[in-house]
Amino acid sequence: MTAFCGGAHFNGISKSQIARNVSIDALRCLLMFGVVLQHTFAMCKYGGVVAYSSYILWDCLTHPSVDGFTSISGWFGVRCTVRKLYRLACLIFFCGCVHWLVYQLGQAACGAPYAENFGFEIPDMPFAYECFRYWYLGAYIKLMLLTIVLNPALAAVERAGRTWAAAALAAVVGLSYLSTLWIPWPGHSPRTVIFIYIVVRLAIILGLKRAMQESRAFRISAFGVLAALVAIIAIDALCRKYGVAEWIGLGLPCGDYADPPILLTGLFLVACFSVIKLPDGSKFAGACAIIAPSMISVYMLHWNFTTTFFKPVPQLILGVFPGLPPVLAFLPCAIAIFAICVLMDIARRRVLDALKRRCKWKFLF
């Protein structure tokens, strides 16, 4: 028996912090749904029938999801402990096994009919390392370990004053992007996660969180910046869709997790949601509080649904409704996958709670 953790402490958020800010719960759910939708766009199709240009706008708007999820870590801070690493390792093992089982069931149920009717096969997946390989979690674990030295260094910068914090932020951002002239910076890498964490922590040292809480003018400006960033991403997507210059004279890329507009959108999403007040007694807030701890499990569980059970569904929907905007064919699949994974993890958490009440070895949980 192992401690498949409930996820309440992932991203450095304690249970008390979650209870105090249901808006961040809502954001975590929104961002993880964005990840599921992005992967549904990528995987729930076959034969290249659905043109990327037909849903490029909506796909691009999901790109800040990972950056926003990482920014939550920076907003609250991450503290590395042996117990956190143990609980996260147990969760990865559990979800990896279930992930592999989902694939086997999908292959058994859908393999033959999909090959016959749609002309694609669901290949075998051995029970091996790949079942447990999640790039974001690997990057996050590296960040957790690095915080052992990183957090004291950031605390020293904070004690030195805002001038030093501003200089550190300028150095981190400037040198990081300057280094791409010689060293590649893939978006799917620990470097992205670590960079976002440092930038958000330094922004908070410079007063971002306090300004969001205390200054109405600053809050209005922050929401304006967020709207402008979303517009930039949308314009870039539309420019690519219609074959005009990717950027009208600016040359700023925004299709990768490491690109500045995507990074900034993730950061400002967290800053803006941190001051949105959701009524604590509302059904929506209650639902977010219940499902938010399951978001990291949703991340680990959803992929194999897109490659098996749901793979041909959007094209089937478009075949029945040929005039339907393609995004509306993908959206029901993403909602269904998200809901299934949430229910699976809530069941896991309920079983764990029951076992914890009855087990003498509490340390296992």
One Martini backbone bead per residue (centre of mass of N, CA, C, O) as a GRO file, in nm:
protein
  365
    1MET     BB    1   0.097   0.035   0.022
    2THR     BB    2   0.033   0.372  -0.088
    3ALA     BB    3   0.072   0.735  -0.125
    4PHE     BB    4  -0.173   0.861  -0.304
    5CYS     BB    5  -0.194   1.165  -0.357
    6GLY     BB    6  -0.431   1.439  -0.366
    7GLY     BB    7  -0.278   1.733  -0.448
    8ALA     BB    8  -0.299   1.976  -0.233
    9HIS     BB    9   0.036   2.043  -0.253
   10PHE     BB   10   0.047   2.120  -0.524
   11ASN     BB   11   0.220   2.406  -0.607
   12GLY     BB   12   0.248   2.491  -0.290
   13ILE     BB   13  -0.047   2.431  -0.184
   14SER     BB   14  -0.239   2.462   0.071
   15LYS     BB   15  -0.536   2.405   0.221
   16SER     BB   16  -0.570   2.695   0.329
   17GLN     BB   17  -0.527   2.841   0.059
   18ILE     BB   18  -0.758   2.712  -0.092
   19ALA     BB   19  -0.983   2.814   0.106
   20ARG     BB   20  -0.913   3.129   0.055
   21ASN     BB   21  -0.888   3.065  -0.283
   22VAL     BB   22  -1.112   2.981  -0.523
   23SER     BB   23  -0.996   3.114  -0.778
   24ILE     BB   24  -0.750   2.927  -0.803
   25ASP     BB   25  -0.910   2.675  -0.840
   26ALA     BB   26  -1.046   2.765  -1.102
   27LEU     BB   27  -0.784   2.803  -1.259
   28ARG     BB   28  -0.674   2.517  -1.244
   29CYS     BB   29  -0.911   2.396  -1.401
   30LEU     BB   30  -0.885   2.568  -1.657
   31LEU     BB   31  -0.591   2.491  -1.728
   32MET     BB   32  -0.632   2.183  -1.745
   33PHE     BB   33  -0.842   2.197  -1.967
   34GLY     BB   34  -0.649   2.323  -2.170
   35VAL     BB   35  -0.466   2.076  -2.190
   36VAL     BB   36  -0.681   1.875  -2.284
   37LEU     BB   37  -0.765   2.033  -2.537
   38GLN     BB   38  -0.492   2.038  -2.675
   39HIS     BB   39  -0.470   1.721  -2.695
   40THR     BB   40  -0.730   1.682  -2.853
   41PHE     BB   41  -0.641   1.834  -3.103
   42ALA     BB   42  -0.382   1.651  -3.156
   43MET     BB   43  -0.526   1.336  -3.128
   44CYS     BB   44  -0.842   1.365  -3.227
   45LYS     BB   45  -0.727   1.223  -3.506
   46TYR     BB   46  -0.711   1.123  -3.863
   47GLY     BB   47  -0.545   1.169  -4.169
   48GLY     BB   48  -0.571   1.494  -4.177
   49VAL     BB   49  -0.873   1.611  -4.207
   50VAL     BB   50  -0.830   1.826  -3.988
   51ALA     BB   51  -0.758   2.140  -4.007
   52TYR     BB   52  -0.567   2.348  -3.824
   53SER     BB   53  -0.687   2.626  -3.922
   54SER     BB   54  -0.984   2.564  -3.795
   55TYR     BB   55  -0.838   2.571  -3.470
   56ILE     BB   56  -0.594   2.762  -3.400
   57LEU     BB   57  -0.704   2.970  -3.204
   58TRP     BB   58  -0.784   2.773  -2.971
   59ASP     BB   59  -0.513   2.640  -2.937
   60CYS     BB   60  -0.345   2.898  -2.866
   61LEU     BB   61  -0.520   2.967  -2.605
   62THR     BB   62  -0.387   2.707  -2.448
   63HIS     BB   63  -0.075   2.766  -2.408
   64PRO     BB   64  -0.081   2.909  -2.104
   65SER     BB   65  -0.147   2.672  -1.909
   66VAL     BB   66   0.132   2.580  -1.805
   67ASP     BB   67   0.233   2.859  -1.714
   68GLY     BB   68   0.007   2.903  -1.509
   69PHE     BB   69   0.060   2.655  -1.333
   70THR     BB   70   0.350   2.746  -1.260
   71SER     BB   71   0.276   3.028  -1.140
   72ILE     BB   72   0.146   2.914  -0.886
   73SER     BB   73   0.408   2.824  -0.760
   74GLY     BB   74   0.530   3.112  -0.743
   75TRP     BB   75   0.302   3.250  -0.580
   76PHE     BB   76   0.339   3.037  -0.321
   77GLY     BB   77   0.552   2.839  -0.341
   78VAL     BB   78   0.827   2.605  -0.288
   79ARG     BB   79   0.872   2.307  -0.081
   80CYS     BB   80   1.112   2.077  -0.004
   81THR     BB   81   1.025   1.736   0.071
   82VAL     BB   82   1.018   1.410   0.130
   83ARG     BB   83   0.710   1.378   0.141
   84LYS     BB   84   0.642   1.513  -0.129
   85LEU     BB   85   0.807   1.321  -0.304
   86TYR     BB   86   0.663   1.063  -0.218
   87ARG     BB   87   0.372   1.142  -0.300
   88LEU     BB   88   0.438   1.198  -0.597
   89ALA     BB   89   0.552   0.921  -0.668
   90CYS     BB   90   0.293   0.765  -0.600
   91LEU     BB   91   0.111   0.911  -0.803
   92ILE     BB   92   0.268   0.834  -1.056
   93PHE     BB   93   0.239   0.531  -1.025
   94PHE     BB   94  -0.065   0.512  -1.026
   95CYS     BB   95  -0.129   0.672  -1.290
   96GLY     BB   96   0.050   0.504  -1.476
   97CYS     BB   97  -0.108   0.241  -1.443
   98VAL     BB   98  -0.384   0.349  -1.533
   99HIS     BB   99  -0.292   0.455  -1.804
  100TRP     BB  100  -0.219   0.176  -1.918
  101LEU     BB  101  -0.500   0.048  -1.877
  102VAL     BB  102  -0.657   0.234  -2.062
  103TYR     BB  103  -0.509   0.148  -2.317
  104GLN     BB  104  -0.584  -0.152  -2.311
  105LEU     BB  105  -0.889  -0.107  -2.324
  106GLY     BB  106  -0.889   0.056  -2.586
  107GLN     BB  107  -0.761  -0.159  -2.763
  108ALA     BB  108  -0.971  -0.387  -2.710
  109ALA     BB  109  -1.234  -0.216  -2.790
  110CYS     BB  110  -1.110  -0.041  -3.065
  111GLY     BB  111  -0.899  -0.164  -3.256
  112ALA     BB  112  -1.064  -0.324  -3.470
  113PRO     BB  113  -1.287  -0.114  -3.554
  114TYR     BB  114  -1.085   0.113  -3.631
  115ALA     BB  115  -0.932  -0.042  -3.852
  116GLU     BB  116  -1.186  -0.100  -4.029
  117ASN     BB  117  -1.326   0.204  -4.039
  118PHE     BB  118  -1.040   0.407  -4.029
  119GLY     BB  119  -0.735   0.288  -4.075
  120PHE     BB  120  -0.629   0.251  -3.769
  121GLU     BB  121  -0.392   0.177  -3.522
  122ILE     BB  122  -0.338   0.036  -3.196
  123PRO     BB  123  -0.067   0.006  -3.045
  124ASP     BB  124   0.144  -0.126  -2.848
  125MET     BB  125   0.191  -0.104  -2.475
  126PRO     BB  126   0.422  -0.130  -2.263
  127PHE     BB  127   0.525  -0.196  -1.936
  128ALA     BB  128   0.691   0.105  -1.885
  129TYR     BB  129   0.844   0.404  -1.854
  130GLU     BB  130   0.642   0.563  -2.043
  131CYS     BB  131   0.395   0.547  -1.842
  132PHE     BB  132   0.575   0.764  -1.637
  133ARG     BB  133   0.617   0.997  -1.857
  134TYR     BB  134   0.637   1.341  -1.744
  135TRP     BB  135   0.760   1.635  -1.817
  136TYR     BB  136   0.644   1.822  -1.596
  137LEU     BB  137   0.711   1.649  -1.347
  138GLY     BB  138   1.012   1.636  -1.393
  139ALA     BB  139   1.050   1.944  -1.378
  140TYR     BB  140   0.923   1.985  -1.096
  141ILE     BB  141   1.123   1.814  -0.936
  142LYS     BB  142   1.366   1.984  -1.006
  143LEU     BB  143   1.256   2.236  -0.874
  144MET     BB  144   1.226   2.132  -0.588
  145LEU     BB  145   1.527   2.072  -0.548
  146LEU     BB  146   1.626   2.366  -0.615
  147THR     BB  147   1.483   2.516  -0.369
  148ILE     BB  148   1.697   2.459  -0.155
  149VAL     BB  149   1.868   2.710  -0.292
  150LEU     BB  150   1.668   2.918  -0.415
  151ASN     BB  151   1.509   3.032  -0.173
  152PRO     BB  152   1.748   3.159  -0.019
  153ALA     BB  153   1.832   3.345  -0.252
  154LEU     BB  154   1.561   3.503  -0.265
  155ALA     BB  155   1.571   3.599   0.029
  156ALA     BB  156   1.829   3.767  -0.006
  157VAL     BB  157   1.712   3.959  -0.218
  158GLU     BB  158   1.485   4.069  -0.039
  159ARG     BB  159   1.675   4.189   0.181
  160ALA     BB  160   1.830   4.385  -0.024
  161GLY     BB  161   1.599   4.473  -0.215
  162ARG     BB  162   1.447   4.605  -0.499
  163THR     BB  163   1.692   4.671  -0.666
  164TRP     BB  164   1.804   4.380  -0.666
  165ALA     BB  165   1.550   4.248  -0.778
  166ALA     BB  166   1.547   4.401  -1.047
  167ALA     BB  167   1.827   4.308  -1.137
  168ALA     BB  168   1.766   4.004  -1.126
  169LEU     BB  169   1.534   4.004  -1.330
  170ALA     BB  170   1.691   4.124  -1.567
  171ALA     BB  171   1.907   3.901  -1.574
  172VAL     BB  172   1.732   3.653  -1.612
  173VAL     BB  173   1.587   3.742  -1.869
  174GLY     BB  174   1.822   3.837  -2.046
  175LEU     BB  175   2.009   3.582  -2.029
  176SER     BB  176   1.806   3.371  -2.118
  177TYR     BB  177   1.749   3.491  -2.408
  178LEU     BB  178   2.043   3.529  -2.498
  179SER     BB  179   2.124   3.220  -2.482
  180THR     BB  180   1.958   3.131  -2.746
  181LEU     BB  181   2.195   3.189  -2.947
  182TRP     BB  182   2.342   2.901  -2.827
  183ILE     BB  183   2.095   2.782  -2.654
  184PRO     BB  184   1.849   2.586  -2.646
  185TRP     BB  185   1.477   2.639  -2.572
  186PRO     BB  186   1.266   2.425  -2.473
  187GLY     BB  187   0.952   2.430  -2.354
  188HIS     BB  188   0.981   2.116  -2.275
  189SER     BB  189   1.128   2.208  -1.978
  190PRO     BB  190   1.286   2.286  -1.687
  191ARG     BB  191   1.364   2.572  -1.766
  192THR     BB  192   1.078   2.688  -1.779
  193VAL     BB  193   0.985   2.631  -1.488
  194ILE     BB  194   1.218   2.778  -1.343
  195PHE     BB  195   1.184   3.055  -1.472
  196ILE     BB  196   0.898   3.114  -1.378
  197TYR     BB  197   0.948   3.096  -1.077
  198ILE     BB  198   1.156   3.323  -1.054
  199VAL     BB  199   0.991   3.552  -1.178
  200VAL     BB  200   0.751   3.544  -0.980
  201ARG     BB  201   0.910   3.584  -0.719
  202LEU     BB  202   1.035   3.858  -0.802
  203ALA     BB  203   0.766   4.004  -0.851
  204ILE     BB  204   0.676   3.981  -0.555
  205ILE     BB  205   0.914   4.131  -0.430
  206LEU     BB  206   0.828   4.395  -0.606
  207GLY     BB  207   0.486   4.389  -0.549
  208LEU     BB  208   0.256   4.241  -0.704
  209LYS     BB  209   0.066   4.127  -0.489
  210ARG     BB  210   0.016   4.391  -0.333
  211ALA     BB  211  -0.091   4.558  -0.571
  212MET     BB  212  -0.336   4.376  -0.633
  213GLN     BB  213  -0.465   4.423  -0.340
  214GLU     BB  214  -0.432   4.764  -0.307
  215SER     BB  215  -0.461   4.847  -0.626
  216ARG     BB  216  -0.691   4.940  -0.851
  217ALA     BB  217  -0.520   5.048  -1.086
  218PHE     BB  218  -0.343   4.797  -1.111
  219ARG     BB  219  -0.565   4.594  -1.169
  220ILE     BB  220  -0.666   4.722  -1.428
  221SER     BB  221  -0.395   4.699  -1.574
  222ALA     BB  222  -0.366   4.390  -1.555
  223PHE     BB  223  -0.622   4.325  -1.717
  224GLY     BB  224  -0.526   4.476  -1.968
  225VAL     BB  225  -0.275   4.306  -2.021
  226LEU     BB  226  -0.419   4.037  -2.050
  227ALA     BB  227  -0.594   4.118  -2.291
  228ALA     BB  228  -0.355   4.188  -2.477
  229LEU     BB  229  -0.223   3.906  -2.477
  230VAL     BB  230  -0.461   3.753  -2.594
  231ALA     BB  231  -0.470   3.920  -2.853
  232ILE     BB  232  -0.190   3.846  -2.954
  233ILE     BB  233  -0.239   3.543  -2.982
  234ALA     BB  234  -0.479   3.569  -3.176
  235ILE     BB  235  -0.339   3.728  -3.402
  236ASP     BB  236  -0.121   3.524  -3.460
  237ALA     BB  237  -0.315   3.297  -3.542
  238LEU     BB  238  -0.456   3.450  -3.774
  239CYS     BB  239  -0.205   3.505  -3.942
  240ARG     BB  240  -0.144   3.201  -3.989
  241LYS     BB  241  -0.415   3.122  -4.111
  242TYR     BB  242  -0.389   3.358  -4.356
  243GLY     BB  243  -0.070   3.388  -4.440
  244VAL     BB  244   0.061   3.599  -4.287
  245ALA     BB  245   0.246   3.750  -4.092
  246GLU     BB  246   0.315   3.640  -3.784
  247TRP     BB  247   0.422   3.938  -3.750
  248ILE     BB  248   0.350   4.282  -3.747
  249GLY     BB  249   0.678   4.385  -3.719
  250LEU     BB  250   0.777   4.232  -3.435
  251GLY     BB  251   0.876   3.918  -3.401
  252LEU     BB  252   0.692   3.760  -3.189
  253PRO     BB  253   0.672   3.474  -3.035
  254CYS     BB  254   0.355   3.247  -2.960
  255GLY     BB  255   0.396   2.891  -2.959
  256ASP     BB  256   0.553   2.871  -2.677
  257TYR     BB  257   0.626   2.835  -2.345
  258ALA     BB  258   0.896   3.036  -2.381
  259ASP     BB  259   0.729   3.264  -2.474
  260PRO     BB  260   0.656   3.570  -2.363
  261PRO     BB  261   0.340   3.585  -2.403
  262ILE     BB  262   0.288   3.316  -2.256
  263LEU     BB  263   0.421   3.372  -1.987
  264LEU     BB  264   0.261   3.635  -1.918
  265THR     BB  265  -0.018   3.513  -1.924
  266GLY     BB  266   0.020   3.317  -1.690
  267LEU     BB  267   0.090   3.530  -1.477
  268PHE     BB  268  -0.170   3.718  -1.512
  269LEU     BB  269  -0.376   3.507  -1.443
  270VAL     BB  270  -0.294   3.476  -1.147
  271ALA     BB  271  -0.308   3.770  -1.059
  272CYS     BB  272  -0.612   3.811  -1.135
  273PHE     BB  273  -0.740   3.565  -0.982
  274SER     BB  274  -0.643   3.652  -0.689
  275VAL     BB  275  -0.883   3.901  -0.696
  276ILE     BB  276  -1.110   3.722  -0.742
  277LYS     BB  277  -1.447   3.704  -0.620
  278LEU     BB  278  -1.582   3.420  -0.490
  279PRO     BB  279  -1.841   3.270  -0.363
  280ASP     BB  280  -1.817   3.037  -0.117
  281GLY     BB  281  -2.132   2.922  -0.142
  282SER     BB  282  -2.109   2.831  -0.416
  283LYS     BB  283  -2.123   2.576  -0.640
  284PHE     BB  284  -1.873   2.647  -0.802
  285ALA     BB  285  -1.674   2.672  -0.567
  286GLY     BB  286  -1.725   2.388  -0.456
  287ALA     BB  287  -1.637   2.232  -0.708
  288CYS     BB  288  -1.346   2.343  -0.724
  289ALA     BB  289  -1.256   2.243  -0.441
  290ILE     BB  290  -1.292   1.940  -0.513
  291ILE     BB  291  -1.124   1.919  -0.803
  292ALA     BB  292  -0.843   2.062  -0.780
  293PRO     BB  293  -0.669   1.824  -0.644
  294SER     BB  294  -0.700   1.654  -0.937
  295MET     BB  295  -0.530   1.790  -1.170
  296ILE     BB  296  -0.269   1.616  -1.181
  297SER     BB  297  -0.420   1.356  -1.254
  298VAL     BB  298  -0.541   1.452  -1.516
  299TYR     BB  299  -0.272   1.488  -1.656
  300MET     BB  300  -0.192   1.172  -1.628
  301LEU     BB  301  -0.477   1.039  -1.757
  302HIS     BB  302  -0.577   1.165  -2.047
  303TRP     BB  303  -0.410   1.079  -2.304
  304ASN     BB  304  -0.521   0.778  -2.369
  305PHE     BB  305  -0.803   0.873  -2.452
  306THR     BB  306  -0.708   1.023  -2.718
  307THR     BB  307  -0.566   0.744  -2.849
  308THR     BB  308  -0.850   0.585  -2.836
  309PHE     BB  309  -1.161   0.629  -2.775
  310PHE     BB  310  -1.152   0.952  -2.905
  311LYS     BB  311  -1.004   0.983  -3.178
  312PRO     BB  312  -1.266   0.980  -3.401
  313VAL     BB  313  -1.499   1.165  -3.295
  314PRO     BB  314  -1.479   1.446  -3.433
  315GLN     BB  315  -1.511   1.327  -3.727
  316LEU     BB  316  -1.788   1.207  -3.678
  317ILE     BB  317  -1.931   1.470  -3.613
  318LEU     BB  318  -1.854   1.611  -3.885
  319GLY     BB  319  -2.004   1.399  -4.059
  320VAL     BB  320  -2.290   1.472  -3.944
  321PHE     BB  321  -2.178   1.793  -3.911
  322PRO     BB  322  -2.028   1.967  -4.158
  323GLY     BB  323  -2.093   2.281  -4.049
  324LEU     BB  324  -1.928   2.252  -3.805
  325PRO     BB  325  -1.724   2.375  -3.595
  326PRO     BB  326  -1.449   2.205  -3.497
  327VAL     BB  327  -1.438   2.289  -3.194
  328LEU     BB  328  -1.729   2.148  -3.139
  329ALA     BB  329  -1.603   1.855  -3.170
  330PHE     BB  330  -1.375   1.866  -2.947
  331LEU     BB  331  -1.509   1.968  -2.682
  332PRO     BB  332  -1.671   1.716  -2.582
  333CYS     BB  333  -1.420   1.540  -2.545
  334ALA     BB  334  -1.275   1.712  -2.333
  335ILE     BB  335  -1.500   1.707  -2.124
  336ALA     BB  336  -1.516   1.401  -2.091
  337ILE     BB  337  -1.222   1.348  -2.010
  338PHE     BB  338  -1.213   1.534  -1.770
  339ALA     BB  339  -1.447   1.403  -1.610
  340ILE     BB  340  -1.334   1.118  -1.589
  341CYS     BB  341  -1.068   1.190  -1.440
  342VAL     BB  342  -1.197   1.322  -1.196
  343LEU     BB  343  -1.362   1.076  -1.101
  344MET     BB  344  -1.122   0.887  -1.065
  345ASP     BB  345  -0.977   1.064  -0.846
  346ILE     BB  346  -1.202   1.084  -0.640
  347ALA     BB  347  -1.210   0.784  -0.587
  348ARG     BB  348  -0.920   0.762  -0.485
  349ARG     BB  349  -0.952   0.961  -0.246
  350ARG     BB  350  -1.175   0.805  -0.098
  351VAL     BB  351  -1.020   0.547  -0.052
  352LEU     BB  352  -0.788   0.675   0.106
  353ASP     BB  353  -0.954   0.788   0.338
  354ALA     BB  354  -1.055   0.515   0.435
  355LEU     BB  355  -0.775   0.384   0.483
  356LYS     BB  356  -0.665   0.596   0.681
  357ARG     BB  357  -0.879   0.541   0.909
  358ARG     BB  358  -0.785   0.214   0.927
  359CYS     BB  359  -0.486   0.264   0.937
  360LYS     BB  360  -0.193   0.234   1.133
  361TRP     BB  361  -0.004   0.353   0.888
  362LYS     BB  362  -0.002   0.683   0.838
  363PHE     BB  363   0.274   0.738   0.684
  364LEU     BB  364   0.171   0.625   0.400
  365PHE     BB  365  -0.013   0.910   0.356
   0.00000   0.00000   0.00000
